[in-house]
Amino acid sequence: MVQLRVMTDDRVLGERVLELLQQALEDSAGLVASEPTRLTHRSGGLRVVLDVQPARE
């Protein structure tokens, strides 16, 4: 399993990066990603994990 993690203390910045990352993955013909799993972040920031794998040809 391959995972991408978006982790930051700045929730606004993290949400923007996550939005752009999800769009890039959706636009990719070579990769597929799971729905983001949101994990708790002690200081209120952002902590998200996505599973990524090659698209079936």
C-alpha positions in Angstrom: 0.0 0.0 0.0 1.2 3.5 -0.9 0.0 6.4 1.2 0.2 10.1 0.7 -0.1 12.2 3.9 -1.0 15.8 4.2 0.0 17.1 7.6 0.3 20.7 8.8 -0.5 22.9 11.7 -2.1 25.4 9.3 -5.5 23.9 8.5 -6.4 26.5 5.8 -3.2 25.8 3.9 -3.6 22.1 4.3 -7.2 22.1 3.0 -6.0 24.1 -0.1 -3.1 21.7 -0.8 -5.4 18.7 -0.3 -7.9 20.2 -2.8 -5.2 20.7 -5.4 -3.8 17.3 -4.8 -7.1 15.6 -5.1 -7.8 17.4 -8.4 -4.4 16.4 -9.8 -5.0 12.8 -8.8 -8.5 12.8 -10.4 -7.0 14.3 -13.6 -4.3 11.6 -13.7 -4.9 8.7 -16.0 -2.1 6.7 -14.3 -3.1 6.9 -10.6 -6.2 6.3 -8.5 -6.6 7.4 -4.9 -9.0 6.6 -2.1 -11.2 9.1 -0.4 -9.1 11.0 2.2 -9.1 9.6 5.7 -9.0 12.5 8.2 -7.1 11.8 11.4 -7.1 13.9 14.5 -4.5 16.6 14.9 -3.8 17.7 18.5 -3.3 21.4 17.8 -6.2 21.7 15.4 -4.2 21.6 12.2 -4.8 19.0 9.4 -3.8 15.4 9.1 -5.1 13.4 6.1 -4.1 10.2 4.5 -4.9 8.9 1.0 -4.1 5.5 -0.4 -2.7 5.7 -4.0 -2.2 3.0 -6.6 -1.6 2.7 -10.3 -4.7 2.7 -12.4 -5.6 -0.5 -14.2 -4.8 -0.5 -17.8 
